[in-house]
């Protein structure tokens, strides 16, 4: 089989817990590109926070904000902000239940409480730099959001529409954080847009992920890999299981397909 496109999650898939990546991961991406495979970073992160990593890896195409925004070689091909009324309800629920939120636009990360311990820990964990306190002036530009200090039993509070589900962040130290995922706007739906735009059949697409925000992505491609360090529930949605992020999971998965050697 000849493959045409590769989608890679970042945290827990490319990046290890110490925010570094293995030389084998960079080599795998390089070898895939040399074979003419388009490489996309597909992340829950805002794109303004991954520019340096993308440059180091030689990648210039992205799916960000858990599928709300996509760029192919500097061309924006998807832009799906959250409805402002929905954002307003999220803010109200958080305020009433002692939670905090970080809301992402395509320029900055906006926190409801900028100096709290939960916010400081979140910023440090993801090494975020473009941070400000949330203001309603950006309400109509919110592409994604993460709830902090959320007990699993409270997740349903935010599932205020049939289109919304919450996905626990699969990173040590921030498991109290949950990404808001829209069932109609997620990594999988974004990949469908990309494949249609580039006229690539799903059978020639590959994806790697580790969190439940990768579920739809892994279901949308022909060859899907869950990292060994993935959330336990994710394995049911992947065709393959590869080694962990600390054990060259991307390289070993692509080797299994005969793409790298």
Secondary structure by P-SEA (a helix, b strand, c coil): ccccbbbbbcccccccccccccaaaaaaaaaaaaabbbbbbcccccccccaaaaaaacccccccccccbbbccccccbbbbccaaaaaaaaaaaaacbbbbbbbcccbbbbcccccaaaaaaaaaacccccccccccccccccccccccccccccccccccccbbbbcccccccccbbbbbbccccaaaaaaaaaaaaccccccbbbbbccccaaaaaaaccbbbbcccccccccccccccccccccaaaaaaaaaacccc
